Amino acid sequence: MPDKLIRFLQIQSASCRYISFPRTKEFSLAPLFWLCKKIQQQSQSRLFIMKTLANSWHLALGISQETLPSKFRAMVVPFAQATKLDWAPAFHLCITSKAISIELAPDCVATKIPASFKEVAAIFQQLTTTSEVNFNATADLGRYNFPSNLLLKPSYPEFKEKIELFTKPNSKANHSSLKKVVFSRSLVVSLKNTIADPALAIWHLALKEAQTLNPETYFFGYKGLDNDPEPFTDGFVSYTPETLFTCHKRTLTTEALAGSALPAEAQALIKDPKNLQENEVVKQSIVDELSPLCTSISTKPPRIRALSYISHISTTILGTLGPNTSWLQVIHSLFPSPAIAGFPRPEALDFIHRHNQIPRGLFAGTCGFVEGGNATFAVLLRCATISSSTITILAGAGIMPTSEPQEEWHETAHKMYPVLKNLWPQEASNLLQFVKNTGLAPEKTDRKGLSFFYDRKQQY
C-alpha cells in the first residue's frame, strides 16, 4: 500500500478523466479521508468536503483560478466576495449510497494529481474494502479538546447597542428603507495546546459527521493553503441546515429559511407575527430576485423546519429557469440572500460593514457543486474557524424592527450548539449556558464562568 500510494501521488495530471464503480458493503469513509489528506499535503492544494442532505459526499482538492471552467464542479464563495468565484477543484471524488465516482480536471501544474485511472481505481477499490489504513484522528486531536479561555465578540452590551441602532424608534437606521439585517457574533475559544494540523481537525469532524449520518444538515469543511493570502486560510467547518438552491435540469428549488425558536416553542413560532414577517420579507425578496430568471415561480405555505436544537420557519419556492439561464446567474441573484444579510441587500450589507465587523472568513458564504446541468449550493451557517491556537464559532440572527436584543442573543447561542456538540460533546451544555447567559443581568449570569473546565483532570 505505501509504495502504491507514493507512485499514485507522483503521477501528474494530463487530461480530464472520469471513472465510477459500485460501492461495496464494507465501504468506510475513513481510509478515503486519509488518502485525500495525504494528497492534499503533497500537492499543497485547497481542500473541500461537502455532505448533502441526502448523505452523499463530495471531496475535492484544487487551486484558485480567475475563471471557472464548466467542467469543474465544486466551488466556494466567501460572504465578503459575493461576486467572486475563484476556486475550483482539480480532483473530485463523489460518494453516494450506490457508487463512488472520481474525476480529474485538465492539467494543473500547481498540483500533483493522479492521471492513471487503472491505478486510481485499484487504490480506491482497495481502500473501500480494507481496514488496514490507520485513521486514528481521535487520538491525534485529543490534545485540543481542552479550552483554556472563552471570549464573546461582541459582548452583550455592544451587541444590544448595535441592534438598537436599527430597532429603536428614534434611530437613524429605523427611518431608512432597511427592513431586516442579520447581526452575528462569535465565541473565541483559546486552546490549552496548539493544533499541529488544523486540516486533521476537519477530517476528524467530517468522519464524526459521516458516522452520525445526520439528515438535517449539510456538512462543509475547508482548508486553504499554508501562508495563503485569502482570509479563510485556516480550517473551517459548517453544520448548516440552509439550502441556497438546488437546480435539476431547469427546475429550481430554494427556500426562505427565516424565523427561529427553540423546539419546545415550535408550534407558537408559526403563529408569531415577528417571525412570520421576517420569513415573508425573505420569501418576497427571493421571488423578486428570481423573477427575471424564471418563466414561472410558485411558493408553498410556510411550515416548521424542526432541527434537534432549534426550529425555523421554512417556505419552499419553486421556479422554472428560462432557456438561457445558468446556475451561475442564480448564485449572483440569490447570494447573499436576505436570510444571511438582510433586506434591502445594499442597505443591509452597509449596516453590517459599519456595525458588525467580526472576522467572517467563509461564515455566511456559500458552497456547492455542479454536475452536468444540475447544481446544489448551501449557505455556510453554524460555523467554526480552526487555527493552531484558537477555534472561533460564529452564528447570526435576523433582526427586525420589533426584535428584542436578549432574545436574539439567546437565539445565536442556540445556533452555536451543533458546533459545540461536535467539538466538545461532554461540555456542550455547559458551554451553551456560558454563551447564552454571559453579559446579561447578574441574576441571569452563570457566575461559575469557566470553572467547569479547570475542574477537569483528564482530556477526552
MIFIPA-817843 format. One record per residue (C-alpha): x, y, z negated. Coordinates in pm, whole numbers, plus 50000, padded with zeros to 5 digits. Layout:
<nodes>
+-------+-------+-------+
:    c1 :    c2 :    c3 :
+-------+-------+-------+
:     X :     Y :     Z :
...
+-------+-------+-------+
</nodes>
This chain:
<nodes>
+-------+-------+-------+
:    c1 :    c2 :    c3 :
+-------+-------+-------+
: 50000 : 50000 : 50000 :
: 50263 : 50265 : 49914 :
: 50461 : 50204 : 50237 :
: 50145 : 50220 : 50443 :
: 50038 : 50538 : 50268 :
: 50374 : 50706 : 50335 :
: 50360 : 50620 : 50707 :
: 49997 : 50730 : 50710 :
: 50087 : 51073 : 50571 :
: 50376 : 51127 : 50810 :
: 50176 : 51087 : 51130 :
: 50097 : 51421 : 51295 :
: 49754 : 51506 : 51428 :
: 49745 : 51528 : 51805 :
: 49378 : 51545 : 51901 :
: 49029 : 51527 : 51764 :
: 48928 : 51169 : 51679 :
: 48625 : 51016 : 51512 :
: 48552 : 50677 : 51356 :
: 48278 : 50529 : 51140 :
: 48243 : 50195 : 50964 :
: 47987 : 50039 : 50726 :
: 48010 : 50097 : 50356 :
: 48077 : 49781 : 50154 :
: 47905 : 49679 : 49831 :
: 48235 : 49712 : 49643 :
: 48277 : 50073 : 49750 :
: 48420 : 50319 : 49497 :
: 48492 : 50689 : 49540 :
: 48791 : 50684 : 49304 :
: 49051 : 50547 : 49549 :
: 48927 : 50776 : 49824 :
: 48964 : 51076 : 49595 :
: 49311 : 50955 : 49507 :
: 49412 : 50923 : 49873 :
: 49274 : 51267 : 49966 :
: 49457 : 51420 : 49671 :
: 49783 : 51268 : 49798 :
: 49718 : 51405 : 50147 :
: 49644 : 51750 : 50004 :
: 49966 : 51751 : 49802 :
: 50182 : 51655 : 50100 :
: 50008 : 51870 : 50360 :
: 49970 : 52185 : 50145 :
: 49615 : 52224 : 50271 :
: 49298 : 52355 : 50114 :
: 49070 : 52102 : 49954 :
: 48691 : 52089 : 49994 :
: 48449 : 51849 : 49819 :
: 48072 : 51860 : 49851 :
: 47793 : 51631 : 49732 :
: 47444 : 51687 : 49875 :
: 47111 : 51640 : 49701 :
: 47083 : 51307 : 49885 :
: 47412 : 51195 : 49724 :
: 47616 : 51188 : 50042 :
: 47972 : 51319 : 50006 :
: 48190 : 51536 : 50227 :
: 48564 : 51562 : 50164 :
: 48775 : 51787 : 50383 :
: 49127 : 51926 : 50400 :
: 49205 : 52226 : 50614 :
: 49358 : 52562 : 50685 :
: 49230 : 52917 : 50732 :
: 49153 : 53023 : 51085 :
: 49035 : 53350 : 51230 :
: 48778 : 53177 : 51448 :
: 48563 : 52878 : 51369 :
: 48573 : 52614 : 51648 :
: 48238 : 52445 : 51690 :
: 48391 : 52103 : 51630 :
: 48495 : 52192 : 51278 :
: 48231 : 52124 : 51021 :
: 48276 : 52238 : 50664 :
: 48334 : 52596 : 50554 :
: 48344 : 52824 : 50252 :
: 48213 : 53181 : 50239 :
: 48303 : 53396 : 49934 :
: 48034 : 53626 : 49795 :
: 48256 : 53932 : 49844 :
: 48325 : 53843 : 50209 :
: 47977 : 53765 : 50330 :
: 48060 : 53815 : 50699 :
: 48398 : 53639 : 50691 :
: 48407 : 53273 : 50795 :
: 48774 : 53186 : 50790 :
: 48817 : 52835 : 50656 :
: 48781 : 52511 : 50848 :
: 48889 : 52152 : 50784 :
: 49140 : 51958 : 50993 :
: 49045 : 51633 : 50820 :
: 48683 : 51548 : 50738 :
: 48551 : 51243 : 50553 :
: 48176 : 51184 : 50519 :
: 48045 : 50916 : 50281 :
: 47679 : 50814 : 50281 :
: 47498 : 50517 : 50129 :
: 47542 : 50322 : 50454 :
: 47867 : 50429 : 50617 :
: 48197 : 50613 : 50597 :
: 48299 : 50839 : 50886 :
: 48632 : 51012 : 50942 :
: 48705 : 51296 : 51181 :
: 49039 : 51456 : 51267 :
: 49038 : 51805 : 51415 :
: 49263 : 51916 : 51704 :
: 49633 : 51963 : 51639 :
: 49701 : 52165 : 51325 :
: 50071 : 52237 : 51293 :
: 50035 : 52356 : 50933 :
: 49915 : 52018 : 50808 :
: 50026 : 51656 : 50822 :
: 49704 : 51484 : 50919 :
: 49693 : 51124 : 51047 :
: 49611 : 51060 : 51412 :
: 49635 : 50682 : 51444 :
: 49281 : 50561 : 51387 :
: 49377 : 50197 : 51368 :
: 49588 : 50279 : 51064 :
: 49331 : 50522 : 50924 :
: 49055 : 50264 : 50946 :
: 49271 : 49990 : 50796 :
: 49375 : 50200 : 50497 :
: 49028 : 50334 : 50423 :
: 48868 : 49993 : 50457 :
: 49126 : 49853 : 50218 :
: 49070 : 50136 : 49972 :
: 48694 : 50085 : 49972 :
: 48724 : 49717 : 49880 :
: 49010 : 49716 : 49631 :
: 49057 : 49821 : 49271 :
: 49439 : 49832 : 49294 :
: 49461 : 50211 : 49309 :
: 49506 : 50366 : 48964 :
: 49297 : 50682 : 48934 :
: 49330 : 50748 : 48562 :
: 49214 : 51110 : 48574 :
: 49053 : 51100 : 48230 :
: 49382 : 51026 : 48054 :
: 49565 : 51288 : 48258 :
: 49308 : 51554 : 48176 :
: 49256 : 51476 : 47809 :
: 49501 : 51747 : 47707 :
: 49288 : 52032 : 47850 :
: 48969 : 51925 : 47668 :
: 49056 : 52139 : 47366 :
: 48974 : 52514 : 47386 :
: 49178 : 52746 : 47168 :
: 48972 : 53062 : 47216 :
: 48646 : 53180 : 47375 :
: 48576 : 53526 : 47518 :
: 48250 : 53654 : 47665 :
: 48276 : 53906 : 47950 :
: 48090 : 54135 : 47939 :
: 47996 : 54143 : 47572 :
: 47625 : 54158 : 47488 :
: 47624 : 54536 : 47415 :
: 47782 : 54606 : 47753 :
: 47551 : 54354 : 47924 :
: 47249 : 54528 : 47769 :
: 47376 : 54877 : 47855 :
: 47434 : 54794 : 48222 :
: 47099 : 54621 : 48265 :
: 46917 : 54916 : 48111 :
: 47068 : 55141 : 48379 :
: 46815 : 54965 : 48602 :
: 46529 : 54879 : 48366 :
: 46484 : 55197 : 48159 :
: 46214 : 55428 : 48299 :
: 46436 : 55737 : 48289 :
: 46739 : 55571 : 48451 :
: 46852 : 55680 : 48796 :
: 46853 : 55326 : 48933 :
: 46494 : 55273 : 48821 :
: 46378 : 55551 : 49054 :
: 46570 : 55421 : 49355 :
: 46444 : 55164 : 49606 :
: 46612 : 54883 : 49412 :
: 46355 : 54617 : 49319 :
: 46581 : 54340 : 49189 :
: 46950 : 54297 : 49105 :
: 47140 : 53988 : 48993 :
: 47363 : 54054 : 48693 :
: 47629 : 53799 : 48594 :
: 47853 : 53723 : 48300 :
: 48134 : 53483 : 48219 :
: 48275 : 53270 : 47939 :
: 48656 : 53269 : 47948 :
: 48796 : 52961 : 47775 :
: 49165 : 52974 : 47681 :
: 49318 : 52629 : 47669 :
: 49538 : 52491 : 47395 :
: 49762 : 52322 : 47654 :
: 49818 : 52414 : 48017 :
: 49677 : 52213 : 48306 :
: 49968 : 52085 : 48511 :
: 49746 : 52008 : 48810 :
: 49418 : 52207 : 48845 :
: 49335 : 52003 : 49156 :
: 49328 : 51690 : 48941 :
: 49064 : 51855 : 48722 :
: 48847 : 51898 : 49031 :
: 48890 : 51532 : 49132 :
: 48808 : 51427 : 48778 :
: 48485 : 51630 : 48769 :
: 48390 : 51509 : 49117 :
: 48439 : 51150 : 49008 :
: 48222 : 51208 : 48699 :
: 47951 : 51355 : 48922 :
: 47980 : 51056 : 49157 :
: 47936 : 50816 : 48869 :
: 47635 : 51012 : 48740 :
: 47474 : 51043 : 49086 :
: 47287 : 51349 : 48966 :
: 46999 : 51402 : 49212 :
: 46912 : 51755 : 49103 :
: 47227 : 51942 : 49208 :
: 47488 : 51980 : 49475 :
: 47843 : 51934 : 49355 :
: 48114 : 52152 : 49507 :
: 48488 : 52150 : 49442 :
: 48761 : 52363 : 49598 :
: 49136 : 52403 : 49557 :
: 49332 : 52657 : 49758 :
: 49699 : 52666 : 49846 :
: 49962 : 52739 : 49583 :
: 50058 : 53110 : 49592 :
: 49763 : 53173 : 49818 :
: 49671 : 53543 : 49857 :
: 49300 : 53459 : 49855 :
: 49119 : 53546 : 49527 :
: 48991 : 53191 : 49478 :
: 49324 : 53008 : 49478 :
: 49271 : 52821 : 49151 :
: 49044 : 52524 : 49109 :
: 48672 : 52590 : 49148 :
: 48366 : 52373 : 49079 :
: 47992 : 52430 : 49110 :
: 47685 : 52233 : 48999 :
: 47428 : 52424 : 49199 :
: 47058 : 52344 : 49248 :
: 47007 : 52602 : 49522 :
: 47000 : 52535 : 49897 :
: 47075 : 52833 : 50117 :
: 46921 : 52649 : 50412 :
: 46912 : 52321 : 50600 :
: 46876 : 52303 : 50975 :
: 46774 : 51986 : 51159 :
: 46773 : 52046 : 51534 :
: 46558 : 52362 : 51546 :
: 46368 : 52310 : 51220 :
: 46490 : 52539 : 50943 :
: 46412 : 52484 : 50574 :
: 46505 : 52722 : 50294 :
: 46366 : 52823 : 49955 :
: 46307 : 53117 : 49729 :
: 46451 : 52989 : 49400 :
: 46390 : 53269 : 49152 :
: 46221 : 53296 : 48814 :
: 46355 : 53083 : 48527 :
: 46258 : 52944 : 48187 :
: 46353 : 52660 : 47955 :
: 46195 : 52321 : 48040 :
: 45955 : 52346 : 47745 :
: 45819 : 52672 : 47891 :
: 45782 : 52547 : 48249 :
: 45402 : 52549 : 48255 :
: 45389 : 52910 : 48137 :
: 45658 : 53004 : 48389 :
: 45437 : 52951 : 48692 :
: 45186 : 53200 : 48545 :
: 45431 : 53462 : 48423 :
: 45388 : 53794 : 48613 :
: 45754 : 53899 : 48591 :
: 45890 : 53568 : 48723 :
: 45622 : 53537 : 48991 :
: 45703 : 53887 : 49110 :
: 46075 : 53803 : 49120 :
: 46004 : 53495 : 49330 :
: 45775 : 53693 : 49561 :
: 46045 : 53956 : 49621 :
: 46295 : 53685 : 49716 :
: 46046 : 53498 : 49935 :
: 45937 : 53806 : 50128 :
: 46294 : 53917 : 50182 :
: 46387 : 53577 : 50327 :
: 46084 : 53578 : 50554 :
: 46171 : 53927 : 50679 :
: 46534 : 53828 : 50746 :
: 46438 : 53512 : 50934 :
: 46156 : 53659 : 51142 :
: 46384 : 53784 : 51426 :
: 46550 : 53439 : 51445 :
: 46240 : 53218 : 51439 :
: 45946 : 53159 : 51668 :
: 45729 : 53064 : 51368 :
: 45755 : 53085 : 50989 :
: 45537 : 52936 : 50716 :
: 45557 : 52920 : 50336 :
: 45429 : 52673 : 50080 :
: 45273 : 52765 : 49744 :
: 45515 : 52827 : 49454 :
: 45596 : 52522 : 49243 :
: 45810 : 52438 : 48940 :
: 46157 : 52304 : 49014 :
: 46237 : 52124 : 48690 :
: 46602 : 52059 : 48604 :
: 46719 : 51887 : 48288 :
: 46836 : 52213 : 48128 :
: 46621 : 52485 : 48292 :
: 46318 : 52527 : 48519 :
: 46280 : 52754 : 48820 :
: 46000 : 52873 : 49044 :
: 46064 : 52747 : 49398 :
: 45884 : 52849 : 49716 :
: 45967 : 52646 : 50027 :
: 46000 : 52838 : 50355 :
: 45986 : 52662 : 50692 :
: 46080 : 52805 : 51030 :
: 46140 : 52705 : 51390 :
: 46458 : 52860 : 51525 :
: 46450 : 53034 : 51861 :
: 46623 : 52860 : 52155 :
: 46931 : 53087 : 52138 :
: 46967 : 53098 : 51759 :
: 47256 : 52923 : 51585 :
: 47311 : 52823 : 51222 :
: 47586 : 53088 : 51211 :
: 47325 : 53359 : 51268 :
: 47117 : 53210 : 50988 :
: 47409 : 53244 : 50746 :
: 47462 : 53608 : 50840 :
: 47091 : 53680 : 50792 :
: 47036 : 53497 : 50462 :
: 47365 : 53544 : 50282 :
: 47394 : 53689 : 50027 :
: 47030 : 53621 : 49955 :
: 46817 : 53824 : 49711 :
: 46833 : 53525 : 49476 :
: 47207 : 53586 : 49421 :
: 47241 : 53960 : 49495 :
: 46906 : 54137 : 49473 :
: 46677 : 54343 : 49695 :
: 46723 : 54551 : 49900 :
: 47060 : 54393 : 49970 :
: 47270 : 54711 : 50024 :
: 47144 : 54879 : 49706 :
: 47181 : 54559 : 49503 :
: 47538 : 54499 : 49622 :
: 47625 : 54860 : 49542 :
: 47484 : 54824 : 49188 :
: 47683 : 54502 : 49137 :
: 48002 : 54664 : 49267 :
: 47967 : 54960 : 49032 :
: 47834 : 54794 : 48716 :
: 47908 : 54419 : 48722 :
: 48274 : 54392 : 48815 :
: 48369 : 54045 : 48694 :
: 48617 : 53825 : 48887 :
: 48388 : 53609 : 49100 :
: 48610 : 53411 : 49333 :
: 48368 : 53175 : 49507 :
: 48092 : 53223 : 49249 :
: 47766 : 53316 : 49429 :
: 47929 : 53231 : 49761 :
: 47806 : 52961 : 49996 :
: 47948 : 52636 : 50130 :
: 47824 : 52372 : 50367 :
: 47889 : 52150 : 50663 :
: 47775 : 52133 : 51024 :
: 47728 : 51812 : 51218 :
: 47612 : 51846 : 51576 :
: 47309 : 52075 : 51567 :
: 47239 : 52004 : 51201 :
: 47364 : 52214 : 50910 :
: 47335 : 52216 : 50531 :
: 47451 : 52507 : 50315 :
: 47428 : 52552 : 49939 :
: 47465 : 52858 : 49717 :
: 47755 : 52832 : 49470 :
: 47595 : 52877 : 49128 :
: 47659 : 52721 : 48783 :
: 48032 : 52758 : 48845 :
: 48374 : 52742 : 48681 :
: 48718 : 52851 : 48797 :
: 49006 : 52638 : 48672 :
: 49361 : 52769 : 48630 :
: 49656 : 52628 : 48440 :
: 49570 : 52809 : 48116 :
: 49202 : 52913 : 48136 :
: 48863 : 52791 : 48254 :
: 48611 : 53064 : 48335 :
: 48241 : 52969 : 48351 :
: 48005 : 53203 : 48536 :
: 47628 : 53244 : 48555 :
: 47382 : 53515 : 48657 :
: 47019 : 53618 : 48616 :
: 46777 : 53809 : 48834 :
: 46696 : 54144 : 48673 :
: 46357 : 54303 : 48739 :
: 46234 : 54644 : 48613 :
: 46044 : 54463 : 48335 :
: 46334 : 54239 : 48227 :
: 46442 : 54217 : 47862 :
: 46824 : 54207 : 47821 :
: 46818 : 53949 : 47541 :
: 46603 : 53710 : 47746 :
: 46841 : 53745 : 48042 :
: 47139 : 53688 : 47808 :
: 46981 : 53363 : 47690 :
: 46896 : 53258 : 48046 :
: 47256 : 53298 : 48163 :
: 47372 : 53093 : 47864 :
: 47149 : 52801 : 47959 :
: 47269 : 52822 : 48319 :
: 47623 : 52762 : 48192 :
: 47517 : 52438 : 48024 :
: 47575 : 52191 : 48312 :
: 47936 : 52306 : 48342 :
: 47989 : 52296 : 47965 :
: 47842 : 51947 : 47951 :
: 48072 : 51814 : 48221 :
: 48385 : 51976 : 48079 :
: 48328 : 51921 : 47705 :
: 48040 : 51673 : 47665 :
: 48085 : 51632 : 47288 :
: 48087 : 52007 : 47220 :
: 47840 : 52128 : 47486 :
: 47557 : 52202 : 47239 :
: 47786 : 52399 : 47007 :
: 47931 : 52591 : 47299 :
: 47582 : 52671 : 47427 :
: 47485 : 52821 : 47091 :
: 47803 : 53030 : 47089 :
: 47738 : 53162 : 47440 :
: 47370 : 53221 : 47366 :
: 47391 : 53395 : 47028 :
: 47726 : 53573 : 47006 :
: 47689 : 53950 : 47013 :
: 47321 : 53964 : 46918 :
: 47181 : 54089 : 46587 :
: 47362 : 53937 : 46284 :
: 47069 : 53721 : 46182 :
: 47079 : 53557 : 46528 :
: 47454 : 53510 : 46546 :
: 47632 : 53182 : 46473 :
: 47883 : 53304 : 46214 :
: 48077 : 52978 : 46229 :
: 48227 : 53110 : 46552 :
: 48487 : 52867 : 46680 :
: 48534 : 52669 : 46361 :
: 48386 : 52356 : 46517 :
: 48692 : 52345 : 46746 :
: 48951 : 52392 : 46475 :
: 48792 : 52123 : 46257 :
: 48856 : 51860 : 46523 :
: 49152 : 51633 : 46453 :
: 49165 : 51450 : 46783 :
: 49113 : 51526 : 47151 :
: 48884 : 51311 : 47357 :
+-------+-------+-------+
</nodes>
